[in-house]
Amino acid sequence: MIRPILTQLALFVAPFAAYAAFLWATRAGVFHPASWPLATVAWLSVSATILVAGSFVLLASFSGVPAGSAYVPAHMENGRLVPGQAR
């Protein structure tokens, strides 16, 4: 469960990190408040939210089991634990 959370967090932080790298490359002062105006932070937040929402859509569309399949929970067969699976 931690991997999807870290993936979404990384996608949200990516625009801010790219802007910070841009500021660092142009020697504009990454930690100076004037380098982070409210309009820029708002655009970075919007783009980060779009990245996260897009990744949710892609994750829902291209992962998981095929439509119409049924989940068979984990069970015991002949004294062996058979893991759950979709059929």
Phi, psi and omega per residue, in radians:
M1 nan -0.428 -3.098
I2 -1.254 -0.544 -3.113
R3 -1.113 -0.812 3.091
P4 -1.097 -0.630 3.128
I5 -1.159 -0.784 3.119
L6 -1.155 -0.604 3.092
T7 -1.116 -0.810 3.136
Q8 -1.155 -0.673 3.099
L9 -1.120 -0.728 3.121
A10 -1.127 -0.686 3.103
L11 -1.158 -0.598 3.123
F12 -1.264 -0.646 -3.091
V13 -1.393 -0.356 -3.043
A14 -0.958 -0.821 3.128
P15 -1.107 -0.649 3.112
F16 -1.167 -0.703 3.104
A17 -1.162 -0.667 3.110
A18 -1.151 -0.702 3.106
Y19 -1.170 -0.702 3.093
A20 -1.111 -0.682 3.086
A21 -1.133 -0.677 3.073
F22 -1.086 -0.788 3.115
L23 -1.089 -0.716 3.138
W24 -1.138 -0.710 -3.128
A25 -1.176 -0.581 3.132
T26 -1.602 0.058 3.131
R27 0.975 0.749 -3.087
A28 -1.622 -0.019 -3.134
G29 1.517 1.540 -3.071
V30 -1.086 -0.652 -3.058
F31 -1.657 0.056 3.128
H32 -1.403 2.224 -3.097
P33 -1.026 -0.495 3.134
A34 -1.196 -0.334 3.117
S35 -1.387 -0.193 -3.106
W36 -2.132 1.149 3.120
P37 -1.145 2.754 -3.072
L38 -1.029 -0.674 -3.141
A39 -1.114 -0.708 3.123
T40 -1.164 -0.756 3.111
V41 -1.119 -0.647 3.106
A42 -1.128 -0.789 3.115
W43 -1.126 -0.669 3.094
L44 -1.132 -0.682 3.117
S45 -1.158 -0.717 3.115
V46 -1.116 -0.803 3.142
S47 -1.148 -0.628 3.096
A48 -1.151 -0.714 3.116
T49 -1.147 -0.675 3.085
I50 -1.124 -0.712 3.085
L51 -1.058 -0.788 -3.130
V52 -1.155 -0.788 3.135
A53 -1.103 -0.721 3.091
G54 -1.096 -0.665 3.122
S55 -1.206 -0.591 3.060
F56 -1.107 -0.735 3.128
V57 -1.118 -0.809 3.121
L58 -1.109 -0.703 3.123
L59 -1.108 -0.745 3.136
A60 -1.211 -0.547 -3.077
S61 -1.420 -0.652 -2.961
F62 -2.015 0.232 3.083
S63 -2.292 2.989 3.138
G64 1.648 -2.957 -3.100
V65 -1.601 2.784 3.117
P66 -1.104 2.675 3.124
A67 -1.111 2.467 3.102
G68 1.523 -0.047 3.135
S69 -1.450 2.709 -3.119
A70 -1.948 2.493 3.130
Y71 -1.534 2.249 3.053
V72 -1.877 1.994 -3.086
P73 -1.186 2.874 3.093
A74 -1.039 2.462 -3.120
H75 -2.657 2.986 3.131
M76 -1.750 2.299 3.032
E77 -2.283 2.077 3.127
N78 0.928 0.724 3.111
G79 1.341 0.152 3.139
R80 -2.014 2.454 3.088
L81 -1.453 2.114 3.102
V82 -1.769 2.107 -3.097
P83 -1.156 2.751 3.105
G84 -1.167 2.610 -3.132
Q85 -2.735 2.846 3.080
A86 -1.719 2.361 3.137
R87 -2.181 nan nan
